[in-house]
Amino acid sequence: MNSKKLEQFKEALVELRGDILGDVEKNRKSSQTDEFAEMLPDTTDEAARLSTRQMILNLGEQGRDRLKLIEEALGRIDDKSFGSCQRCEKKIPEPRLRVVPFAQYCVACLDEIEKEQNLERINTIK
Ligand SMILES: [Zn+2]
């Protein structure tokens, strides 16, 4: 994958991460012009930092899992392995990456993994 495309996926991932974290900083800046900001004249950087931490704590398991996947995908962009399936190492199709930029597996492997998990579930029931 060329570096321009990698850069685009990186931006998408950073944006997703921002969405999850609530992007306190951006919200604070954009709200400075409206009434909300005037109601909160003592919003400090410290308060913003604290609320970011609080948001991570409040994310819940699903949010933290997703955040982890996004961080891992960003790591794969840095080490140039981004876009390859973590199981069979085949390329993950770009349309899929556009929908799920933090995808770890190709669709075939995802099916396999789901089947395996279902089998495990059946085995544990026995
Ligand atoms: Zn695969």
Residues whose N, C-alpha, C, O or C-beta is under 5 A from the ligand:
A	BS01	ZN	C85 R87 C88 E89 Y105 C106 C109
